[in-house]
Amino acid sequence: MTSGPGTTTVEVQLPLKVALRRVERVGFAYFSQRRQHLAPGGVERSDSDEKLEGVGEEVEISYLKSLDPKEWKDQDHYSILGLGKIRFEATEDDIRRAYRRMVLLHHPDKRKAKGEEVIQDDDYFTCITKAYEILGTSKSRRSFDSVDPEFDDSLPSQTDIDADYFGVFNKFFTLNGRWSEAKAPVPAFGEVDAKREEVERFYNFWYDFKSWREFSYLDEEDKEKGQDRDERRWIEKENKAARIKRKKEEMTRIRSLVDLAYNNDKRIARFKQEEKDRKAAAKRAKMDAAQAQKAEQDRAIREAALAKERAEKAEQKRIELIRIEREQQKKLLKKERKTLRDKVKDCKYYAKNDKDQLKHMEGTEKICETFSLAELQALNKAMESKGRESFVAALQTAEQKIAAELEEINQTQAKKLATASAPKGGVKEVKKGELWSNENVQLLIKAVNLFPAGTAQRWDVIATFINQHSPAGNGGSSVLVNARDVLNKAKALQNSDHSKSSLKTQANDAAFASFEKSKKEVQTSNDITLGEETPAQASKENLKQNGVDHKVNNNQQVKQNGTDPSAAAATPAGAAPPTTNGTAGGGSGGGSKTWTKEEQALLEQAIKTYPTTTPDRWDRIASCIPNRSKKDCLRRVKELVELVNSKKEAQAAVK
């Protein structure tokens, strides 16, 4: 409390909290504040007016009057509205306020009121209105921004890059980043100390860059001006082609910019060198590891070789010690035996008569053969004191040992005989000669050719084939062959000396017997006398009448077939023709001959040429094959069918 002349002042301190609070004005205070924020021209001010301060006034009247409304496409709409400095950064509110300011300043009515002459159709205010129409709509503004005349589409020169690499490309990528379609922010170019992840993310973004820039503003024709639908379609087609071409050029420009930055980026060169060094270090480490592993393996191999060598030496030493010990044992055993023989001999074999002497002499040898070294030593020691008594006891012991060994040998042999005589699984013992008869060997050779290598379960199939076609398999006996028997026999035939084989001799004997049989049949037919003239004789008479004698040729041909021409002439018309090698001859005499590959091929081709619906089919087929009759062809086809069926049955039996 303070006091003065005539006054008294009292100061009271109260613990009050003071707070700053924003209060919204209403009523008279609201209108008063609004009047303070109005511009001199009557336009309401905003926060963006700071950026536009003085811009509208800077648009010169001479520039506006020089504008031609007809050339609105070539005009800078931002500069017309006084937004030339902020351009694409201007907001919609900025554009709207700038337009209102220009309207207040340059509207024709305002200028007429000031006494200015206004030409209605050629007034520059039309350019202001057109600028607002283009910039006030997002779609048309996007088209104009895509071809902004103030934007620099050029690429930096190599001189600028060498002078300030990071400064130049930071500027260019910042300018071109405005065209990005991505919602995420455009990554910065960075500086020389940028991390590898940041640099890779930057280049990945720009190599996959997608631009929203489009060039519809530069369309030469407006499709709405077309007189009909076809003209409008043509205009749209031309405009679209021009836009696509400009879009490709734009993407090529962006890619060139990215490539230029990448090729001159020292960070990329550093990263590549680091990657190269890392790979080289990894390769060296891998080689070192491989060398270390190889050295370890070599060391292990050397150690194993040394250990093996030491083990072999130890084994040789052990074997040598065993050999020496055995030699010593043999020497000691030989010595003890000699001692025993000498003692017994000196004592005249402890015999009472000649018979006992002979018996004891044999017993001495039995003792030497059956007793061990320790037993012989004990016996020699005992004989020094007891003599005959010890010798007789040893003789009895030797007899017992020999008897026990004989009993053990007899039991072992009895077991072997019992095991050998017992039947195993009901299999009957078959002799080798009975198992592989001549017929079975012939069937084996035929089956090996019939079922070549590569046939599934080949030897089982061959065994089944032999069992099915052999006399034993058809009820002759119960002897059957299996796959192992077939394989062993095939190997034996393959490795045997064919010059010493009896198969050839047996085949020759069988052929000669067949020939003798056929010769006897032919001779028998020669004794038959017929009252009628045979066709062969008639044909011979015809040949004689024609002055041609084919007797020699006919004799040679028939002899080659194994028959006599007189026998063929004596055969009656109703009788069967003679047989050669057990096979009836056909009408052409070729039924007994083996079919060659050429005849087989002609037969197959003729069967394909003449189907089953062909009349006189087999006659036609026989006419295609020289020296073969219809009967020969039918017989050959029947043999092939039987061969195929037997092969299928053998394979089916194995499965």
Wavefront OBJ file of the C-alpha trace (Angstrom):
o trace
v 0.000 0.000 0.000
v 1.346 3.444 -0.987
v 0.127 6.838 0.195
v 0.605 10.352 -1.093
v -0.712 13.824 -0.479
v -4.463 13.517 -0.589
v -4.461 10.065 -2.289
v -4.104 6.544 -1.157
v -3.380 3.666 -3.548
v -3.964 0.074 -2.592
v -2.536 -2.784 -4.749
v -4.209 -6.120 -4.355
v -2.632 -9.233 -5.951
v -5.155 -11.926 -6.857
v -4.216 -15.424 -8.156
v -6.277 -15.114 -11.419
v -5.511 -17.122 -14.577
v -5.416 -15.144 -17.827
v -6.294 -17.003 -21.122
v -6.238 -15.819 -24.777
v -9.463 -16.793 -26.545
v -10.571 -16.284 -30.149
v -13.948 -14.537 -30.371
v -16.071 -14.433 -33.517
v -17.507 -10.991 -34.267
v -21.197 -10.503 -34.945
v -23.388 -7.577 -35.714
v -21.768 -4.148 -35.990
v -18.304 -5.485 -35.146
v -18.527 -8.017 -38.013
v -19.372 -5.396 -40.676
v -16.731 -3.016 -39.343
v -14.041 -5.714 -39.629
v -15.209 -6.616 -43.144
v -14.943 -3.016 -44.360
v -11.378 -2.902 -43.097
v -10.456 -5.916 -45.270
v -11.985 -4.587 -48.489
v -9.611 -3.504 -51.210
v -9.857 0.018 -52.568
v -11.619 -1.297 -55.647
v -14.355 -2.847 -53.561
v -13.073 -6.449 -53.945
v -13.038 -8.553 -50.810
v -9.475 -9.429 -49.690
v -8.290 -12.927 -48.731
v -5.092 -14.682 -47.648
v -4.140 -15.290 -51.260
v -4.216 -11.547 -51.983
v -0.710 -11.334 -50.589
v 0.482 -13.400 -53.536
v -1.600 -11.289 -55.924
v -0.624 -7.965 -54.402
v -0.034 -5.642 -57.303
v -0.298 -8.466 -59.924
v -3.539 -7.265 -61.383
v -2.280 -3.759 -61.762
v 0.854 -4.949 -63.486
v -1.126 -6.172 -66.493
v -0.522 -3.367 -68.915
v -3.420 -1.938 -70.900
v -1.285 -1.941 -74.020
v -0.739 -5.733 -73.659
v -4.466 -6.319 -73.201
v -5.362 -4.147 -76.171
v -2.846 -6.030 -78.344
v -4.720 -9.282 -77.808
v -6.757 -10.671 -80.693
v -9.868 -12.600 -79.540
v -9.604 -14.815 -82.596
v -6.096 -15.983 -81.583
v -7.100 -17.063 -78.070
v -5.318 -20.429 -78.379
v -1.920 -18.759 -78.703
v -2.408 -16.499 -75.674
v -1.063 -16.923 -72.116
v -4.236 -17.081 -70.050
v -2.381 -16.852 -66.741
v -0.731 -13.574 -67.804
v -4.075 -12.188 -68.995
v -5.557 -12.728 -65.510
v -2.438 -11.402 -63.834
v -1.305 -14.837 -62.575
v 1.819 -15.145 -64.694
v 4.101 -15.511 -61.689
v 2.318 -18.321 -59.825
v 0.732 -20.006 -62.883
v -0.129 -23.701 -62.239
v 0.277 -23.210 -58.486
v -2.744 -20.888 -58.429
v -5.797 -22.290 -56.698
v -9.336 -22.091 -57.974
v -10.010 -19.317 -55.482
v -7.029 -17.379 -56.779
v -8.300 -17.660 -60.347
v -11.804 -16.626 -59.368
v -10.581 -13.522 -57.438
v -8.177 -12.542 -60.198
v -10.998 -12.722 -62.726
v -13.263 -10.602 -60.518
v -10.547 -7.995 -60.192
v -10.084 -7.914 -63.971
v -13.853 -7.597 -64.431
v -14.003 -4.655 -62.050
v -11.174 -2.933 -63.875
v -11.806 -3.784 -67.535
v -15.487 -4.510 -67.967
v -16.846 -2.685 -71.073
v -19.587 -0.985 -69.056
v -17.034 0.427 -66.626
v -14.916 1.713 -69.452
v -17.886 3.212 -71.266
v -18.842 5.026 -68.080
v -15.343 6.547 -68.082
v -15.856 7.669 -71.691
v -13.635 5.067 -73.342
v -14.671 3.831 -76.778
v -15.387 0.087 -76.788
v -15.693 -2.063 -79.929
v -18.086 -4.789 -78.918
v -16.992 -7.578 -81.326
v -13.254 -6.901 -81.103
v -12.711 -6.015 -77.479
v -9.906 -7.511 -75.386
v -12.350 -8.251 -72.565
v -13.363 -11.298 -74.622
v -9.822 -12.684 -74.064
v -10.241 -12.166 -70.292
v -13.529 -14.045 -70.341
v -11.993 -16.853 -72.460
v -9.024 -17.105 -70.090
v -11.395 -17.532 -67.157
v -13.460 -20.131 -69.059
v -10.330 -22.197 -69.683
v -8.683 -21.808 -66.288
v -11.906 -21.933 -64.307
v -12.732 -25.484 -65.501
v -10.479 -28.309 -64.277
v -10.562 -30.264 -67.554
v -9.778 -27.328 -69.840
v -7.212 -25.977 -67.371
v -5.490 -29.391 -67.389
v -5.314 -29.252 -71.182
v -3.785 -25.751 -71.077
v -1.321 -26.682 -68.296
v -0.134 -29.627 -70.409
v 1.089 -27.182 -73.068
v 2.095 -24.369 -70.718
v 4.166 -22.003 -72.884
v 6.393 -21.173 -69.905
v 7.374 -24.834 -69.349
v 10.858 -25.848 -70.540
v 10.793 -29.148 -72.489
v 14.507 -29.139 -73.243
v 17.179 -31.430 -71.747
v 20.280 -30.233 -69.907
v 23.502 -29.992 -71.879
v 26.596 -31.972 -71.031
v 28.406 -28.774 -70.078
v 25.752 -27.933 -67.474
v 25.847 -31.504 -66.173
v 29.613 -31.448 -65.738
v 29.446 -28.050 -64.027
v 26.691 -28.849 -61.481
v 25.306 -32.361 -61.844
v 23.062 -32.498 -58.784
v 21.854 -28.902 -59.072
v 20.855 -29.296 -62.732
v 19.020 -32.603 -62.352
v 17.317 -31.585 -59.121
v 15.869 -28.648 -61.037
v 14.791 -30.661 -64.094
v 13.239 -33.534 -62.159
v 11.391 -31.082 -59.915
v 9.929 -29.341 -62.988
v 8.887 -32.596 -64.655
v 7.555 -34.106 -61.457
v 4.406 -31.976 -61.853
v 3.210 -34.384 -64.587
v 3.194 -37.468 -62.323
v -0.056 -39.431 -62.095
v 1.001 -41.187 -58.879
v -0.743 -40.130 -55.712
v 2.443 -40.678 -53.722
v 4.920 -37.795 -53.672
v 7.634 -37.771 -56.283
v 10.943 -38.988 -54.753
v 13.716 -36.436 -54.587
v 16.818 -36.739 -56.772
v 19.058 -36.543 -53.733
v 22.663 -35.602 -53.257
v 26.000 -37.362 -53.599
v 25.704 -39.011 -50.163
v 22.259 -40.528 -50.796
v 21.720 -44.148 -49.797
v 21.509 -46.891 -52.360
v 17.866 -47.683 -51.498
v 16.866 -44.058 -52.093
v 18.678 -43.888 -55.436
v 17.168 -47.176 -56.626
v 13.690 -46.062 -55.548
v 14.149 -42.777 -57.456
v 15.185 -44.459 -60.738
v 12.534 -47.161 -60.419
v 9.910 -44.444 -60.076
v 11.104 -42.486 -63.105
v 11.649 -45.541 -65.331
v 8.027 -46.491 -64.593
v 6.870 -42.878 -64.805
v 3.281 -42.263 -65.918
v 2.421 -38.734 -67.049
v -1.038 -37.150 -66.983
v 0.042 -34.662 -69.601
v -2.315 -34.656 -72.604
v -2.330 -32.492 -75.734
v -5.973 -31.969 -76.598
v -5.435 -28.188 -76.357
v -3.320 -28.397 -79.526
v -6.060 -30.042 -81.623
v -6.074 -28.391 -85.042
v -9.785 -28.908 -85.569
v -12.723 -28.745 -83.191
v -14.987 -31.735 -83.763
v -18.024 -29.730 -82.681
v -17.598 -27.621 -85.801
v -18.152 -30.637 -88.037
v -21.206 -30.372 -90.248
v -22.286 -33.999 -89.902
v -21.436 -37.111 -87.890
v -18.918 -38.496 -90.374
v -16.934 -35.266 -90.430
v -16.928 -35.110 -86.636
v -15.674 -38.689 -86.477
v -12.914 -37.919 -88.948
v -11.858 -34.846 -86.952
v -11.832 -36.881 -83.706
v -9.722 -39.576 -85.387
v -7.158 -37.041 -86.638
v -6.994 -35.321 -83.258
v -6.547 -38.630 -81.455
v -3.676 -39.667 -83.736
v -1.938 -36.326 -83.148
v -2.371 -36.649 -79.369
v -0.896 -40.181 -79.357
v 2.104 -39.012 -81.362
v 2.770 -36.104 -78.983
v 2.306 -38.422 -75.976
v 4.948 -40.799 -77.339
v 7.324 -37.900 -77.901
v 6.736 -36.734 -74.336
v 7.482 -40.188 -72.867
v 10.585 -40.425 -75.044
v 11.721 -37.057 -73.679
v 11.176 -38.205 -70.079
v 13.041 -41.465 -70.722
v 15.928 -39.572 -72.311
v 16.123 -37.318 -69.269
v 16.221 -40.343 -66.919
v 18.831 -42.107 -69.046
v 20.964 -38.988 -69.152
v 20.845 -38.702 -65.374
v 21.522 -42.431 -64.859
v 24.493 -42.571 -67.235
v 26.154 -39.568 -65.592
v 25.295 -40.518 -62.005
v 28.488 -41.080 -60.051
v 26.495 -42.765 -57.331
v 25.459 -45.525 -59.761
v 29.086 -46.005 -60.781
v 30.029 -46.233 -57.108
v 27.250 -48.731 -56.399
v 28.279 -50.866 -59.381
v 31.885 -50.841 -58.224
v 30.808 -51.790 -54.719
v 28.672 -54.618 -56.121
v 31.574 -55.758 -58.280
v 33.919 -55.688 -55.296
v 31.358 -57.570 -53.194
v 30.987 -60.271 -55.837
v 34.759 -60.493 -56.237
v 35.149 -60.810 -52.465
v 32.439 -63.479 -52.363
v 34.146 -65.303 -55.234
v 37.510 -65.107 -53.470
v 35.913 -66.322 -50.255
v 34.290 -69.186 -52.137
v 37.591 -70.086 -53.792
v 39.383 -69.883 -50.453
v 36.739 -72.094 -48.891
v 37.052 -74.557 -51.773
v 40.828 -74.564 -51.445
v 40.555 -75.013 -47.693
v 38.084 -77.841 -48.191
v 40.359 -79.448 -50.759
v 43.338 -79.059 -48.437
v 41.302 -80.613 -45.636
v 40.304 -83.480 -47.902
v 43.917 -84.001 -48.967
v 44.983 -83.960 -45.333
v 42.260 -86.462 -44.446
v 43.324 -88.658 -47.373
v 46.964 -88.515 -46.260
v 46.025 -89.285 -42.683
v 43.809 -92.156 -43.853
v 46.647 -93.483 -46.009
v 49.072 -93.239 -43.093
v 46.581 -94.902 -40.765
v 45.993 -97.632 -43.334
v 49.719 -98.088 -43.741
v 50.205 -98.294 -39.969
v 47.293 -100.743 -39.710
v 48.774 -102.884 -42.489
v 52.159 -102.865 -40.798
v 50.570 -103.773 -37.482
v 48.578 -106.533 -39.169
v 51.702 -107.845 -40.883
v 53.535 -107.742 -37.573
v 50.681 -109.562 -35.855
v 50.575 -112.176 -38.613
v 54.330 -112.554 -38.391
v 54.106 -113.018 -34.621
v 51.370 -115.598 -35.087
v 53.489 -117.369 -37.694
v 56.513 -117.363 -35.405
v 54.398 -118.611 -32.526
v 52.979 -121.371 -34.713
v 56.464 -122.308 -35.852
v 57.560 -122.495 -32.257
v 54.493 -124.551 -31.410
v 55.245 -126.878 -34.297
v 58.849 -127.228 -33.187
v 57.832 -127.921 -29.606
v 55.124 -130.324 -30.778
v 57.608 -132.088 -33.030
v 60.084 -132.248 -30.147
v 57.518 -133.700 -27.723
v 56.413 -136.270 -30.301
v 60.016 -137.308 -30.872
v 60.520 -137.527 -27.130
v 57.420 -139.712 -26.811
v 58.491 -141.962 -29.655
v 62.002 -142.304 -28.226
v 60.742 -143.145 -24.741
v 58.258 -145.675 -26.009
v 60.853 -147.184 -28.322
v 63.380 -147.408 -25.508
v 60.794 -149.203 -23.403
v 59.965 -151.524 -26.327
v 56.503 -149.979 -26.570
v 55.568 -151.440 -23.187
v 54.560 -154.628 -25.013
v 54.355 -158.112 -23.548
v 54.335 -159.836 -26.927
v 54.650 -158.997 -30.630
v 50.928 -158.346 -31.016
v 50.937 -155.764 -28.219
v 54.058 -154.214 -29.701
v 52.363 -153.711 -33.062
v 49.268 -152.359 -31.394
v 51.274 -149.974 -29.215
v 53.289 -148.787 -32.210
v 50.032 -147.799 -33.958
v 48.762 -146.299 -30.729
v 51.902 -144.172 -30.426
v 51.164 -142.572 -33.789
v 47.534 -142.041 -32.796
v 48.649 -140.295 -29.622
v 51.018 -138.056 -31.589
v 48.244 -137.096 -34.010
v 45.401 -136.537 -31.520
v 47.167 -135.051 -28.465
v 47.940 -131.375 -28.176
v 51.261 -129.916 -27.036
v 50.172 -129.544 -23.431
v 48.818 -133.090 -23.348
v 52.023 -134.476 -24.853
v 54.141 -132.572 -22.322
v 52.014 -133.873 -19.474
v 52.216 -137.425 -20.863
v 55.993 -137.329 -21.222
v 56.321 -136.050 -17.676
v 53.961 -138.679 -16.327
v 55.752 -141.472 -18.169
v 58.950 -140.641 -16.295
v 57.362 -141.784 -13.070
v 54.524 -144.162 -14.002
v 55.672 -145.471 -17.399
v 53.392 -148.176 -18.824
v 50.362 -147.075 -16.814
v 50.474 -143.531 -18.228
v 51.074 -144.829 -21.761
v 48.089 -147.197 -21.650
v 45.821 -144.470 -20.278
v 46.948 -142.116 -23.051
v 46.335 -144.837 -25.608
v 42.747 -145.285 -24.396
v 42.199 -141.507 -24.481
v 43.429 -141.357 -28.104
v 41.058 -144.187 -29.072
v 38.139 -142.313 -27.492
v 39.007 -139.100 -29.347
v 39.191 -140.896 -32.675
v 35.861 -142.590 -32.047
v 34.215 -139.271 -31.132
v 35.491 -137.645 -34.318
v 34.229 -140.530 -36.434
v 30.808 -140.305 -34.793
v 30.623 -136.582 -35.489
v 31.597 -137.103 -39.128
v 28.960 -139.812 -39.559
v 26.235 -137.596 -38.116
v 27.176 -134.708 -40.411
v 27.084 -136.934 -43.481
v 23.729 -138.386 -42.455
v 22.265 -134.897 -42.141
v 23.588 -133.954 -45.584
v 22.110 -137.083 -47.145
v 18.760 -136.451 -45.483
v 18.728 -132.856 -46.711
v 19.684 -133.864 -50.267
v 17.094 -136.671 -50.476
v 14.208 -134.541 -49.116
v 11.970 -132.990 -51.882
v 12.109 -129.200 -52.131
v 8.720 -127.585 -52.763
v 7.466 -130.553 -54.774
v 9.998 -129.895 -57.588
v 11.134 -133.084 -59.294
v 14.796 -133.439 -60.127
v 15.161 -133.412 -63.863
v 18.230 -134.342 -65.820
v 19.680 -131.787 -68.165
v 19.312 -134.099 -71.161
v 15.629 -134.652 -70.466
v 14.949 -130.915 -69.955
v 16.552 -129.717 -73.204
v 15.619 -132.136 -75.930
v 16.111 -131.341 -79.602
v 12.514 -130.121 -79.873
v 12.938 -127.755 -76.922
v 16.209 -126.388 -78.325
v 14.530 -125.709 -81.678
v 11.632 -124.001 -79.880
v 14.123 -121.907 -77.880
v 15.862 -120.706 -81.057
v 12.521 -119.900 -82.659
v 11.252 -118.063 -79.546
v 14.442 -115.983 -79.225
v 13.943 -114.744 -82.795
v 10.205 -114.318 -82.247
v 10.582 -112.264 -79.037
v 13.583 -109.941 -79.566
v 15.394 -107.941 -76.925
v 13.170 -105.256 -75.418
v 10.123 -107.491 -74.999
v 8.542 -107.071 -71.557
v 9.486 -110.055 -69.325
v 11.193 -111.590 -72.314
v 12.523 -114.795 -70.723
v 9.239 -115.549 -68.960
v 7.443 -115.161 -72.292
v 9.939 -117.470 -74.021
v 9.597 -120.082 -71.248
v 5.795 -119.995 -71.555
v 6.070 -120.300 -75.339
v 8.302 -123.389 -75.044
v 6.021 -124.998 -72.432
v 2.980 -124.434 -74.657
v 4.508 -125.833 -77.851
v 6.798 -128.583 -76.578
v 5.602 -132.230 -76.396
v 6.156 -132.125 -72.612
v 3.873 -129.124 -72.229
v 1.174 -130.739 -74.374
v 0.739 -133.739 -72.072
v 3.857 -135.757 -72.867
v 5.389 -135.344 -69.380
v 5.431 -132.927 -66.475
v 8.897 -131.467 -67.246
v 8.556 -127.665 -67.648
v 11.187 -124.999 -68.113
v 11.344 -121.674 -66.292
v 12.903 -118.308 -67.124
v 16.219 -119.127 -65.423
v 16.565 -122.405 -67.350
v 15.851 -120.586 -70.608
v 18.398 -117.851 -69.860
v 21.130 -120.328 -68.885
v 20.506 -122.423 -71.992
v 20.557 -119.348 -74.252
v 23.903 -118.257 -72.772
v 25.276 -121.772 -73.174
v 24.238 -121.873 -76.833
v 25.714 -118.434 -77.430
v 29.086 -119.320 -75.842
v 29.342 -122.870 -77.224
v 31.411 -123.990 -80.213
v 28.900 -124.446 -83.050
v 31.318 -126.529 -85.065
v 31.131 -129.256 -82.386
v 27.377 -128.978 -81.882
v 25.226 -132.020 -82.625
v 22.259 -129.906 -83.753
v 23.636 -129.534 -87.252
v 24.257 -133.273 -87.573
v 20.771 -134.047 -86.268
v 19.212 -131.581 -88.695
v 21.124 -133.107 -91.603
v 20.076 -136.595 -90.558
v 16.440 -135.517 -90.319
v 16.595 -133.859 -93.740
v 18.176 -136.947 -95.300
v 15.535 -139.208 -93.738
v 12.805 -136.954 -95.099
v 14.462 -137.040 -98.509
v 14.665 -140.863 -98.474
v 11.019 -141.073 -97.479
v 9.922 -138.765 -100.304
v 12.097 -140.722 -102.756
v 10.428 -143.988 -101.787
v 7.003 -142.413 -102.280
v 8.004 -141.206 -105.736
v 9.312 -144.650 -106.699
v 6.092 -146.237 -105.528
v 4.073 -143.872 -107.681
v 6.185 -144.812 -110.754
v 4.945 -148.419 -110.604
v 1.332 -147.376 -111.095
v 0.083 -147.760 -114.703
v -2.901 -145.743 -115.770
v -5.170 -146.486 -118.717
v -5.848 -142.847 -119.349
v -3.408 -140.257 -120.560
v -2.408 -137.795 -117.882
v -2.405 -134.056 -118.439
v 1.383 -134.056 -118.211
v 1.661 -136.638 -121.008
v -0.824 -134.709 -123.091
v 1.150 -131.576 -122.678
v 4.341 -133.471 -123.540
v 2.735 -134.733 -126.743
v 1.698 -131.221 -127.602
v 5.239 -130.027 -127.095
v 6.598 -132.806 -129.340
v 4.122 -131.863 -132.028
v 5.315 -128.291 -131.853
v 8.872 -129.472 -132.332
v 10.087 -128.349 -128.930
v 11.360 -130.779 -126.306
v 11.559 -129.413 -122.768
v 12.451 -132.696 -121.167
v 15.837 -131.581 -119.992
v 14.545 -128.388 -118.500
v 11.627 -130.156 -116.861
v 13.944 -132.808 -115.396
v 16.241 -130.151 -113.975
v 13.356 -128.192 -112.504
v 11.765 -131.252 -110.887
v 15.086 -132.535 -109.544
v 15.621 -129.219 -107.873
v 12.284 -129.698 -106.126
v 13.258 -133.232 -105.001
v 10.936 -135.220 -107.338
v 11.230 -137.262 -110.510
v 9.486 -136.044 -113.677
v 8.173 -139.548 -114.352
v 6.474 -139.532 -110.965
v 4.724 -136.283 -111.755
v 3.573 -137.690 -115.067
v 2.268 -140.868 -113.466
v 0.152 -139.107 -110.856
v -3.556 -139.625 -111.558
v -5.869 -136.687 -111.929
v -7.815 -137.427 -108.773
v -4.835 -138.333 -106.561
v -2.957 -135.944 -104.289
v 0.408 -134.725 -105.521
v 3.567 -136.176 -103.945
v 5.098 -134.500 -100.898
v 8.567 -133.030 -100.551
v 10.071 -132.638 -97.070
v 6.713 -133.468 -95.585
v 4.783 -130.643 -97.304
v 2.271 -131.084 -100.075
v 3.213 -129.275 -103.273
v 0.921 -126.701 -104.773
v -0.194 -126.357 -108.337
v 2.926 -124.395 -109.242
v 5.315 -126.595 -107.314
v 6.379 -123.700 -105.051
v 4.610 -124.702 -101.823
v 7.720 -126.369 -100.348
v 10.033 -123.379 -101.002
v 10.778 -120.806 -98.313
v 9.171 -117.430 -98.776
v 11.695 -114.710 -99.524
v 11.470 -111.134 -98.306
v 10.508 -109.940 -101.803
v 7.664 -112.479 -102.036
v 6.493 -111.573 -98.526
v 6.446 -107.867 -99.461
v 4.496 -108.634 -102.676
v 1.991 -110.694 -100.664
v 1.420 -107.894 -98.152
v 1.024 -105.295 -100.898
v -1.432 -107.508 -102.819
v -3.535 -108.075 -99.667
v -3.729 -104.283 -99.206
v -4.548 -103.741 -102.905
v -7.390 -106.278 -103.082
v -9.747 -105.972 -100.076
v -12.119 -108.705 -98.905
v -14.928 -107.359 -101.112
v -12.934 -108.007 -104.302
v -14.315 -110.958 -106.359
v -11.764 -113.758 -106.946
v -9.539 -112.021 -104.439
v -6.985 -114.807 -103.852
v -6.658 -115.516 -107.560
v -5.745 -111.872 -108.125
v -3.319 -111.971 -105.155
v -1.632 -115.115 -106.481
v -1.239 -113.505 -109.917
v 0.810 -110.716 -108.336
v 3.430 -113.163 -106.924
v 5.572 -115.116 -109.416
v 5.882 -118.894 -108.884
v 3.210 -118.851 -106.146
v -0.286 -120.283 -106.379
v -3.497 -119.407 -104.620
v -2.997 -122.344 -102.251
v 0.526 -121.170 -101.375
v -0.765 -117.706 -100.543
v -3.563 -119.052 -98.339
v -1.171 -121.392 -96.541
v 1.312 -118.544 -95.929
v -1.383 -116.254 -94.492
v -2.573 -119.070 -92.214
v 0.984 -119.625 -90.920
v 1.420 -115.918 -90.166
v -1.911 -115.781 -88.304
v -0.963 -118.825 -86.199
v 2.439 -117.263 -85.453
v 0.880 -113.977 -84.279
v -1.719 -115.796 -82.167
v 0.918 -117.954 -80.466
v 2.969 -114.849 -79.675
v -0.037 -113.147 -78.130
v -0.914 -116.257 -76.091
v 2.641 -116.480 -74.736
v 2.636 -112.835 -73.691
v -0.834 -113.125 -72.162
v 0.180 -116.203 -70.160
v 3.067 -114.295 -68.567
v 0.892 -111.309 -67.679
l 1 2 3 4 5 6 7 8 9 10 11 12 13 14 15 16 17 18 19 20 21 22 23 24 25 26 27 28 29 30 31 32 33 34 35 36 37 38 39 40 41 42 43 44 45 46 47 48 49 50 51 52 53 54 55 56 57 58 59 60 61 62 63 64 65 66 67 68 69 70 71 72 73 74 75 76 77 78 79 80 81 82 83 84 85 86 87 88 89 90 91 92 93 94 95 96 97 98 99 100 101 102 103 104 105 106 107 108 109 110 111 112 113 114 115 116 117 118 119 120 121 122 123 124 125 126 127 128 129 130 131 132 133 134 135 136 137 138 139 140 141 142 143 144 145 146 147 148 149 150 151 152 153 154 155 156 157 158 159 160 161 162 163 164 165 166 167 168 169 170 171 172 173 174 175 176 177 178 179 180 181 182 183 184 185 186 187 188 189 190 191 192 193 194 195 196 197 198 199 200 201 202 203 204 205 206 207 208 209 210 211 212 213 214 215 216 217 218 219 220 221 222 223 224 225 226 227 228 229 230 231 232 233 234 235 236 237 238 239 240 241 242 243 244 245 246 247 248 249 250 251 252 253 254 255 256 257 258 259 260 261 262 263 264 265 266 267 268 269 270 271 272 273 274 275 276 277 278 279 280 281 282 283 284 285 286 287 288 289 290 291 292 293 294 295 296 297 298 299 300 301 302 303 304 305 306 307 308 309 310 311 312 313 314 315 316 317 318 319 320 321 322 323 324 325 326 327 328 329 330 331 332 333 334 335 336 337 338 339 340 341 342 343 344 345 346 347 348 349 350 351 352 353 354 355 356 357 358 359 360 361 362 363 364 365 366 367 368 369 370 371 372 373 374 375 376 377 378 379 380 381 382 383 384 385 386 387 388 389 390 391 392 393 394 395 396 397 398 399 400 401 402 403 404 405 406 407 408 409 410 411 412 413 414 415 416 417 418 419 420 421 422 423 424 425 426 427 428 429 430 431 432 433 434 435 436 437 438 439 440 441 442 443 444 445 446 447 448 449 450 451 452 453 454 455 456 457 458 459 460 461 462 463 464 465 466 467 468 469 470 471 472 473 474 475 476 477 478 479 480 481 482 483 484 485 486 487 488 489 490 491 492 493 494 495 496 497 498 499 500 501 502 503 504 505 506 507 508 509 510 511 512 513 514 515 516 517 518 519 520 521 522 523 524 525 526 527 528 529 530 531 532 533 534 535 536 537 538 539 540 541 542 543 544 545 546 547 548 549 550 551 552 553 554 555 556 557 558 559 560 561 562 563 564 565 566 567 568 569 570 571 572 573 574 575 576 577 578 579 580 581 582 583 584 585 586 587 588 589 590 591 592 593 594 595 596 597 598 599 600 601 602 603 604 605 606 607 608 609 610 611 612 613 614 615 616 617 618 619 620 621 622 623 624 625 626 627 628 629 630 631 632 633 634 635 636 637 638 639 640 641 642 643 644 645 646 647 648 649 650 651 652 653 654 655
